[in-house]
Amino acid sequence: MKAFALAVACVATGALLAGCSSAGKPTNKDDSAFVYLLDRKGNWVENKVDTLPPLPTDANLLPFEVSGNTPLQFAIDPKSLSVGDDGVVRYTVVVTSPSGARNVSYQGIRCDTYEWRQYAGLNADHDDWDKTVVNEFSRIENGALNAYQAVLYQDYMCANKMPTGSAKQIVENIRYKRTQTSLIH
């Protein structure tokens, strides 16, 4: 009986190896279309931004450093910061010049593609949002003097192409100036 079982096992193994050996032969098939599972681009869909946050108040703003070479001051409204399940961190940013001129806009950073977009800006009367300034996602600029989106992406909002945590965690990191490089230690 053992000899019969051994013979069946040998025949099955031989058949399996024969199938594998014929599959392993080189072919002229073009493998250039091969894509690794992790490199596949999914059908990403951005969450709809139907409602905008309230305009920021000066008392709530959290400043963050962009460059020692710029005279501008940068701040985030922590109450506006959110992390969407689409991988976009949305926030209101306030950029103030030395003369007091302010640029206020509601933006989003897409962590998986290193891109940003604007959803709204402060209107001409400075009392509501203006949605006509909306733009599509575009590449974040690194080397610009006022490249605050790059600082937000790299230092606070994204790591490994994903948001660094919840909105609360990101706000706390900005508040206590815990950048990604400072968290490594």
ZAFI-769615 format. One record per atom (N, C-alpha, C): residue in three letters; x, y, z. Coordinates in steps of 0.05 Angstrom, whole numbers, plus 5000, padded with zeros to 4 digits. Layout:
BEGIN
AlaXYZ ...
//
This chain:
BEGIN
Met501649765000 Met500050005000 Met501750255000 Lys503950245016 Lys505750475017 Lys507050524990 Ala507750304976 Ala509050324950 Ala507050454930 Phe504550384932 Phe502550504914 Phe502250804919 Ala502150884945 Ala501851164952 Ala504251324943 Leu506651194946 Leu509151334937 Leu509151364907 Ala508151164892 Ala508051184863 Ala506151404854 Val503851424867 Val501851634860 Val503051904866 Ala504451934888 Ala505652194895 Ala507852264875 Cys509452064866 Cys511552124846 Cys510252204819 Val508152074811 Val506852144786 Val505752434787 Ala504452494810 Ala503252764813 Ala505452974814 Thr507552924827 Thr509853114828 Thr511053144800 Gly511352924786 Gly512452944759 Gly510653104741 Ala507953074743 Ala506153224726 Ala506253524734 Leu506453574759 Leu506753854768 Leu509253984758 Leu511453844760 Leu514053944750 Leu513953984720 Ala512753804706 Ala512553824676 Ala510954074669 Gly508854134684 Gly507254374679 Gly508854624685 Cys510454614706 Cys512054844713 Cys514254894693 Ser515454684683 Ser517754714665 Ser516754834638 Ser514454754629 Ser513454874604 Ser512755164608 Ala511855244632 Ala511055514637 Ala513555694640 Gly515755584647 Gly518155734652 Gly519855794627 Lys518955694603 Lys520455734579 Lys520356024571 Pro522556134561 Pro522456414552 Pro520556454529 Thr519256684528 Thr517356744507 Thr518057014495 Asn516857074473 Asn517257334460 Asn515157534470 Lys513657464491 Lys511557634501 Lys512757894512 Asp511558114506 Asp512458374516 Asp511558414545 Asp513458434563 Asp512758474592 Asp512858764600 Ser513158954581 Ser513359234588 Ser510759344601 Ala508559204597 Ala506059294609 Ala505659184637 Phe507559034647 Phe507458924674 Phe507559144695 Val505759134714 Val505559334735 Val505459184762 Tyr507159264780 Tyr507059154807 Tyr504459234821 Leu503459074838 Leu500959124852 Leu501059394866 Leu503159454880 Leu503359714895 Leu503659954877 Asp504459904852 Asp504860134833 Asp502360194817 Arg500260024820 Arg497860064805 Arg496460324814 Lys495560464794 Lys494060714800 Lys491160634803 Gly490060694826 Gly487260634831 Gly485460844819 Asn482960814822 Asn481061014812 Asn480561204835 Trp482461384840 Trp482161574862 Trp479961774856 Val478361814877 Val476162014875 Val476362204898 Glu476462454892 Glu476662654913 Glu473962694927 Asn474062724953 Asn471662794968 Asn470563064959 Lys467963094958 Lys466763344950 Lys467163544973 Val467763784966 Val467964004986 Val465564184982 Asp463364114995 Asp460964274992 Asp460764505011 Thr461764465035 Thr461664675055 Thr464464765062 Leu464765025065 Leu467365135072 Leu467365205102 Pro469765205114 Pro469865265143 Pro469265565147 Pro468665645172 Pro468365925178 Pro471066065173 Leu470866325168 Leu473366485164 Leu474966475190 Pro477666475188 Pro479266455212 Pro479266705229 Thr479666665255 Thr480066895273 Thr482966905282 Asp483967145285 Asp486867175292 Asp487667025317 Ala485867015337 Ala486466885362 Ala486966585360 Asn485866465339 Asn486166175336 Asn488566095318 Leu489766275303 Leu491766205284 Leu494266095296 Leu495365885283 Leu497865755291 Leu500065825271 Pro502065985279 Pro504166045260 Pro505965805255 Phe507165805231 Phe509265605225 Phe511365735208 Glu513765625210 Glu516165745197 Glu516365625169 Val516965805150 Val517365715122 Val520265755114 Ser521265995117 Ser524066055110 Ser524966295125 Gly527466295133 Gly528566535146 Gly528966765127 Asn528766705101 Asn529266905080 Asn526767055071 Thr524466985081 Thr521967115072 Thr520967305094 Pro520067535086 Pro518967715106 Pro516067645113 Leu514867455099 Leu512067385103 Leu511767215128 Gln509367225140 Gln508667055162 Gln506466865153 Phe506666615162 Phe504766405154 Phe503466295179 Ala500866235176 Ala499366115198 Ala497165935187 Ile496365745203 Ile494165555197 Ile491865605217 Asp489465585207 Asp487165595225 Asp486665305234 Pro487165235259 Pro486864955268 Pro483964855266 Lys482065035268 Lys479264945268 Lys478464855240 Ser479964945219 Ser479264875192 Ser480564615182 Leu482664525197 Leu484264295187 Leu482664035189 Ser482663885168 Ser481363625167 Ser482963435150 Val482663175156 Val483962965140 Val481762795128 Gly481562805101 Gly479562655087 Gly480362365083 Asp478362195079 Asp478961915073 Asp479961885044 Asp480062105030 Asp481262105003 Asp484262165004 Gly485362195028 Gly488262255031 Gly488962545028 Val486962725028 Val487463015025 Val487163145053 Val489263305060 Val489063465084 Val488163745076 Arg485963835087 Arg484864095080 Arg485164285103 Tyr485664545097 Tyr486364735117 Tyr485965015107 Thr485665205125 Thr485665495118 Thr488465605125 Val489665735106 Val492365855111 Val492066155109 Val493566295126 Val493566595126 Val496466675122 Val496966825101 Val499666935095 Val499467235098 Thr501267335116 Thr501167625122 Thr503867755115 Ser503667985101 Ser506068135093 Ser506868315116 Pro509368425115 Pro510268615136 Pro508468855139 Ser507168935117 Ser505369175118 Ser502569105129 Gly502068845134 Gly499468765145 Gly497568655124 Ala498268665098 Ala496468545078 Ala496268245082 Arg493868135079 Arg493467855084 Arg492267715060 Asn493167465056 Asn492067285036 Asn490967045052 Val488467005050 Val487166785065 Val485866595044 Ser486566345046 Ser485366155027 Ser484965885040 Tyr482965735030 Tyr482365465039 Tyr483565285018 Gln485365105026 Gln486864935008 Gln486864645016 Gly487864474999 Gly488264195005 Gly490864094995 Ile492063915009 Ile494563775001 Ile493963484997 Arg494463374973 Arg494063094968 Arg496762954973 Cys496762794994 Cys499262665004 Cys500462464984 Asp498862314970 Asp499962104953 Asp501262204928 Thr500762454920 Thr501762554895 Thr503462804897 Tyr503862904922 Tyr505463154927 Tyr504263384911 Glu501563424914 Glu500163634899 Glu498463794919 Trp497764034910 Trp495964204926 Trp493864334908 Arg491764424920 Arg489764574905 Arg488364774924 Gln487164974911 Gln485665174926 Gln482765134921 Tyr481165144943 Tyr478265114941 Tyr476865384942 Ala478065574957 Ala476865844960 Ala478866034971 Gly478366284966 Gly479966504977 Gly478166714990 Leu479366895005 Leu477767105017 Leu476767294996 Asn474167374998 Asn473067544977 Asn474067834980 Ala473368004962 Ala474368284961 Ala473368444985 Asp471068364996 Asp469968515019 Asp471168405046 His472668195045 His473868065068 His471867965088 Asp469467875078 Asp467467785097 Asp466367505090 Asp467367385069 Asp466467115061 Asp468366995041 Trp467866745034 Trp469566595016 Trp468866664987 Asp470866654969 Asp470466694941 Asp471266424927 Lys469366284916 Lys469866024904 Lys470866044875 Thr470866284864 Thr471666314836 Thr474766284833 Val476266274854 Val479166244853 Val479965954854 Val478065774854 Val478665484856 Val480565394833 Asn482365214839 Asn484165104818 Asn484264804822 Glu485464674802 Glu485764384803 Glu488364314818 Phe488764064824 Phe491263984838 Phe493664044819 Ser495764154831 Ser498264194816 Ser500564134834 Arg502864084822 Arg505263994836 Arg506164214856 Ile506964124880 Ile507964314901 Ile510764404893 Glu511264654895 Glu513864774888 Glu515664754913 Asn518064644910 Asn519964624932 Asn521664864937 Gly522964964916 Gly525065154919 Gly524165444922 Ala521665494920 Ala520665774921 Ala521065884949 Leu521566134950 Leu522066274976 Leu519666244994 Asn517266254983 Asn514866234999 Asn513365974995 Ala514865754992 Ala513665494987 Ala512465365012 Tyr510465495022 Tyr509265395047 Tyr507865135044 Gln506865065020 Gln505564805016 Gln507664585020 Ala510064625010 Ala512264425013 Ala512864385043 Val512964605058 Val513564585087 Val511264435101 Leu508764505094 Leu506564365107 Leu506564075100 Tyr507064005075 Tyr507163725066 Tyr509363575081 Gln511863675079 Gln514163535089 Gln514463535119 Asp513763755132 Asp514163775161 Asp511863685178 Tyr509363725168 Tyr507063675186 Tyr504963495176 Met504263505150 Met501763375141 Met502063105129 Cys504263045116 Cys504462795101 Cys507162655106 Ala507062395105 Ala509462225107 Ala508861965093 Asn510661865077 Asn510361615062 Asn507761625045 Lys507261855033 Lys504961895015 Lys502261865029 Met502261905055 Met499761885071 Met499662105091 Pro497262185100 Pro497162385122 Pro498562275146 Thr499862455161 Thr501462375185 Thr499762285208 Gly497162335207 Gly495462255229 Gly492762395227 Ser491362415249 Ser488762545249 Ser489262855248 Ala487062995244 Ala487163285244 Ala488263385271 Lys487363265292 Lys488263345319 Lys491263315322 Gln492363085312 Gln495263035314 Gln496863235298 Ile495863305274 Ile497263495257 Ile497263765269 Val494963845280 Val494764105294 Val496664125318 Glu496763905333 Glu498663905356 Glu501563925347 Asn502163785325 Asn504963805315 Asn505664095306 Ile503764225293 Ile504164505285 Ile504464685310 Arg502664645329 Arg502564805353 Arg505264785368 Tyr506264545371 Tyr508764505386 Tyr511264485369 Lys510864545343 Lys513064555323 Lys514564285322 Arg513064075323 Arg514163805320 Arg514063725291 Thr516363775277 Thr516563705249 Thr517163405246 Gln516863305221 Gln517463025216 Gln520362955223 Thr522163135218 Thr524963075224 Thr525463085254 Ser524063245269 Ser524463255298 Ser523163015311 Leu521262885298 Leu519962655310 Leu521662395307 Ile523662405290 Ile525362175285 Ile527162115309 His527962315323 His529862285346 His528562145369 
//
